[in-house]
Amino acid sequence: MSLIHFPFLITSKKRISFFGFTILLLLHVSDGFSQNNPEQGLPFITNYSAKTFGALPQTWAVVEDNRGIMYFGVQGTILEFDGVKWRKIALPPGGIIARSFTKDSMGRIYYGAVGDFGYLGKDSLGQTITVSLLKYIPPSKRQFFDVWTVYPTPAGIFFQSREYIFLLNAKNELKSWSPKTKFMYAFYNDGNYFVHEQGIGLLQLKNDSLELIPGSEFLGQERMHVMLPYSPSGITDTGKRQYLVGMFYSGLFIFDGKTFLPFTTEADGLIKSSTLYKAVRLANGNYALSTTGKGLAIIDNDGKILQLLNRGVGLQDESVYAVYPDSKGTLWLALDNGISRVEMSSPLSQFTSQSGISTSTLSMMRYNGVLYTGTTNGLLRFNEKDKHFENVSRIPQNQTFTLVKDNNSMLVANDGLFSIRNDKTSLLRPSIGGDLQLSGLFVSKHYPNLLFGGATFGV
């Protein structure tokens, strides 16, 4: 639905008059609003700056607790946000920045920081605090830096840094693995733990040993931060596990357990010209791909771009370090400069200057399946392919207050009277020296061959 302002024509049995007041019209644009809707507009975006939350701007991780409270990993602290107030949660001494979060089946949130990891607990006053688990790590293995991933599993919690992978079980018993080079990023899919090792490839944990997946050696040449479940469009159960794998610079691949095949998408130009940094699979099966420098693209599992999120649509920064869909379907973006909240699940979206609407909207009508918008600067037609409004030629760049259907045509009230039929624009009556500046049109129900026009001189 959209809210539109336009001057209205009052009719009665005794008179027909034109009044210049404004009402709100609820226009039903389409049913089943979703990201696949060709008439979907831009999402509503709320940007939170460093000044708003009172900390350094660079944000690396996002998570939501079972109450709907949001947490963000920033330099020097963890931010807690209840939707109204921001609160800082101190990291343990030496915890320079929180890089990663996860939540287990009981709702406990774990964090990974620089040289530290632990969970969020409560103090005697019920305030959220960090509880370090570093004491369970032997001193000889505490020389590690950023903890990039944290995953809860039935075997315990995995904490992965470049230098070690730690597994801490419910009894606080520890297992650890060391790389030949460096562990770059880890993944947990379908009950299996994977880790990308620099210069080696993709490893899978089997029987407490990290085994190289044959054919993955080429992955070791770059950094790999994406590995998500994948299924072809329209197929929910293929009988075998497939994964969407993403590289920093080389794009996307489909891994079926044996081979890696390139996955060509409409977003290739975007992610290959920047850095594909993170990705999440959304509840509807689509993927949100974030970059460092070009914003975020949402694609379906055929690789078609459904939405681009960047400065052009309202993001305050285009380097996206983390993407997190909350329990309501809202997308939270951790940025190099702040935090953004994107209302992807809202039934409302908007068309703005980025959509081609740069002046006030005065009227709307669907004619022959196409959405037309009258503005203070002419008539616009919606292009579903580009999701953009474009000017209708031959209509003057003046106020277009009213659009009326008349048999097989659409009448346009402007500086003169115009008709659109079969995508062709015709001039029915010119305005000479402004003598027919129409503001309202009305086709009589009793005498359908009569058209009333409200103009500057009257009716």
Order of alpha helices (4+ residues) and beta strands (2+ residues): beta-beta-beta-alpha-beta-beta-beta-beta-beta-beta-beta-beta-beta-beta-beta-beta-beta-beta-beta-beta-beta-beta-beta-beta-alpha-beta-beta-beta-beta-beta-beta-beta-beta-beta-beta-beta-beta-beta-beta-beta-beta-beta
